[in-house]
């Protein structure tokens, strides 16, 4: 029997372990933290899996040809088409397989693809899936990283639609019903443990050997699957590869580039390491994870009527309602931090802002000014520029138009807005006082790393595979290059290509 060692216990690592075990290998998962799941456990758990049985049952009209056309339209020359083709071929199978071997049951998320104007895009939703709420044994739940304290036990669909009640949330807490990344990780872990996979925590691997790797100085033989996440928590690697000062880290503390360093030591070729899953974030004083600062992704707040974002010059710089990745890329490209989410009292009275409910008192970190000019002075932007920006935005919003960035024109934008208003994402800022929320450039993970083939084998510069070394998830280069095609575009490939890597490691 072959032995496979998986480094990392997020979606990619757990999928790799399940596939390797199914292919006949003796499997060990190594997790450097004390709990399982990494950044996946902190996430929404949404996966982008085109042409799945779930979307077929819903009559979405998806097909491999449409998905391929869509991804081809996003390719800027940084994509390995063989890996992309394998992903598209295997995504439907993996979606179904995970329902067969775990407690997971998928539900379609009513969010279109991010680039609705590209040929092949799904404009009605169905390619993004999320775990249905589920119950699992306490023994498995106890081993998974706890959810972020501010994340309710709700699905992304429920958060977007507002289809939640305090009674439902309390019932789920009381009965330990899992949602989001908690449901995804716990279901995968439970299946892996029941299958006989060995799961070791507090076990950090940092050095490869000729026959496997070292774990805390002790040898462990086997073919190695690197699924340890990206390198965003390592300042030196961030500086060397991303070339940007990034404060807004939203992932787990263990993403320190261990996989990248081990792959480089073995002669791996790198691909797209200057790229990341960029996003806008906010920071609430006191938010930490394992003693390190933790930021929250700014998701629904920026796409709702009565708000806009400005840079340090008081000017808008992007379509605020588009995908978080594109908003983050625009913030990164502008180089004009700090940025601010600006909104009026009507917005404040209607919508939650970070952890603050409409009925809550204003917190100290939320800046408030009686006029746009006073607000501009408080946040340090030119008052004439901010006033002009708001006036121009209001003029278009009253007509349902954004002449500068076309906000609200796409189905994706509208899905991220408020369907209960005259326009889902456009509305004027008229009612004083006015508010500003500090927005930081952030990232949900790096998306470049070792170049792999379609089976997850890590390659050298000459295209040959490094014997016994595989990778998946954010530990390697994304199959999408620099693109973020749809909600769940990180975890979808983690599951699909993690399974391919595990299968290949067991069978090679």
C-alpha angles and dihedrals in degrees: 000000000000121000124225125190116199117200109208134027105224125108094293095048096045093047090049091050094050092048093046092050091048088052090056105264130137101240134202125183118206119202119181093204129069093249137045130252109044115200092344090068090055094048137087089258091230117150128195105224114160123210095014126163088250094060091042091055089051091052095241093155092230121157139174090251093054093047091048092050090050095051091044088056090056095047112111094179097280098099130100099220094201090060091044092050091050091050092052092046095048102037095084092046094049092048090055095039092056091054088052098049102032139038091256119126116183129223125191116247113224094231122114124225113284097247104048094171093062118097111260096024117144106233099182102050131249105121091081113073132184135191116266113235109277145173123234136175118288089234090065096039091054092059096054124091108262117253119257107277093240096050111098120216091261137122121244089247090057092048092050096045097037089231093150137108130196088239092057093048092048092049091052092049092048094048096038094240109173128220138171119005091349090061093045096049097040093050092050093045093048091052093047094050092046088051091055101257111155111233118196123187128193085034113128119187117198106153133057122215132197090264103031130308146297121258112199089334096313122110121244118183125215144086108297129230112193108212099145098126128245134309103255095119093058111085095200094052091045091053093045098048110020099037092207137105104239121183099163102086112162102172136087120291095244096075095102100135099262091143093048093051094048092048091049091051088057093051100261122173114234129222132191095348090153089067134087141170092266120200142162114255142183128213124217113201109256097024108137140150119208087344094306125111114267127198131200124230113246099229122148098011096074098052101052127101117272098035140092138170127236134185128226090286093057093250131124112246107182149007099284095202098057123099117308089241093058093045089050092047090051091050090048092048095047092058088200106120139190098068127184139209104220123196141155135241094268088060092044090052093049108038141049114245111203105307094341118104120208090253095051122099117257111274122225092251093060109085116218130190131175092225135021088251093054091046090050090054092050094052096038102245127127108277095215091052094050092047091049091047093052093045093051093045092049092050091057096038091057087060094042093250137118105199094184106048106004092239113185096020096108129068089238093056091049093049089057093052136068114286091195095069131078089258119021096225111009127077134136125259101232112132118085142254099060127211137209129197119197110242120201129199105251143168134215092207141318116277102197130077141107115007112242134189123234091279095051095256110151111237136214123226090267091057096252119132121249104237114251097002125113137161145192143170123024090336088079138035115294116248087228096059109211095342129103101200100182147344107298095028090139100050097037094066090038090063098038100042092035088060091048091051093049093048092049093047090054095046107036 
